[in-house]
């Protein structure tokens, strides 16, 4: 059993150290550094150009864009990217 003062084992040591430098606790920094694909950026969603107008309008509603029902696809994409 690990002692409370032991440094947790981490998969991404560089990310762990960066998080500790930002003031995070050992436990929180270790949890983040041990997540799958830790340190990688980017989501899995396709670019807005591949979305349907209905999907774009739904996303625009989620983020609170006014006038979305009157926008065409290009206007929705622009509004989402600049929100």
C-alpha positions as CSV (number, residue, x, y, z in Angstrom):
1,X,0.0,0.0,0.0
2,X,1.4,3.4,-1.0
3,X,2.0,6.1,1.6
4,X,0.2,9.3,1.3
5,X,3.4,11.3,0.6
6,X,4.6,9.0,-2.2
7,X,4.6,10.4,-5.7
8,X,2.0,8.7,-7.8
9,X,3.1,6.6,-10.7
10,X,2.4,8.5,-13.9
11,X,2.4,7.5,-17.6
12,X,3.2,11.0,-18.9
13,X,5.9,12.3,-16.7
14,X,6.4,15.5,-18.7
15,X,2.7,16.5,-18.5
16,X,2.7,15.6,-14.8
17,X,5.6,17.9,-14.1
18,X,4.0,20.7,-16.1
19,X,0.8,20.4,-14.2
20,X,2.6,20.3,-10.8
21,X,4.5,23.5,-11.9
22,X,1.0,25.1,-12.4
23,X,0.2,24.3,-8.8
24,X,-2.0,21.2,-9.1
25,X,-1.9,18.6,-6.4
26,X,0.1,15.4,-7.0
27,X,-3.1,13.4,-7.1
28,X,-4.9,15.6,-9.6
29,X,-1.8,16.0,-11.8
30,X,-1.3,12.2,-11.8
31,X,-5.0,11.5,-12.7
32,X,-4.7,13.9,-15.7
33,X,-1.3,12.6,-16.8
34,X,-2.6,9.0,-16.6
35,X,-5.6,9.5,-18.9
36,X,-5.5,7.7,-22.2
37,X,-4.0,9.9,-24.9
38,X,-2.9,12.4,-22.2
39,X,-1.1,15.4,-23.7
40,X,-2.7,15.0,-27.1
41,X,-5.0,17.7,-28.6
42,X,-7.9,17.5,-30.9
43,X,-11.3,15.9,-30.9
44,X,-12.9,13.3,-33.1
45,X,-15.6,15.5,-34.6
46,X,-15.5,16.0,-38.4
47,X,-15.1,19.6,-39.7
48,X,-18.2,21.7,-39.8
49,X,-18.3,21.4,-43.6
50,X,-19.2,17.8,-43.3
51,X,-22.1,18.5,-40.9
52,X,-25.7,18.8,-42.1
53,X,-27.6,22.1,-41.7
54,X,-29.7,20.5,-39.0
55,X,-26.6,19.4,-37.0
56,X,-25.1,22.9,-37.4
57,X,-28.4,24.5,-36.2
58,X,-28.5,22.2,-33.2
59,X,-24.9,23.0,-32.3
60,X,-25.6,26.7,-32.7
61,X,-28.6,26.4,-30.3
62,X,-26.3,24.7,-27.8
63,X,-23.9,27.6,-27.8
64,X,-26.6,30.2,-27.9
65,X,-26.2,31.7,-31.4
66,X,-29.2,34.0,-32.1
67,X,-30.8,34.1,-35.6
68,X,-29.6,30.6,-36.4
69,X,-32.9,29.5,-38.0
70,X,-32.4,32.1,-40.8
71,X,-28.8,31.2,-41.5
72,X,-27.6,29.1,-44.4
73,X,-24.8,26.5,-44.0
74,X,-21.9,28.9,-44.6
75,X,-23.3,31.4,-42.2
76,X,-23.8,28.8,-39.5
77,X,-20.3,27.6,-39.9
78,X,-18.9,31.1,-39.7
79,X,-21.1,31.9,-36.6
80,X,-19.9,28.7,-34.8
81,X,-16.3,29.3,-35.6
82,X,-16.4,32.9,-34.4
83,X,-18.6,32.3,-31.3
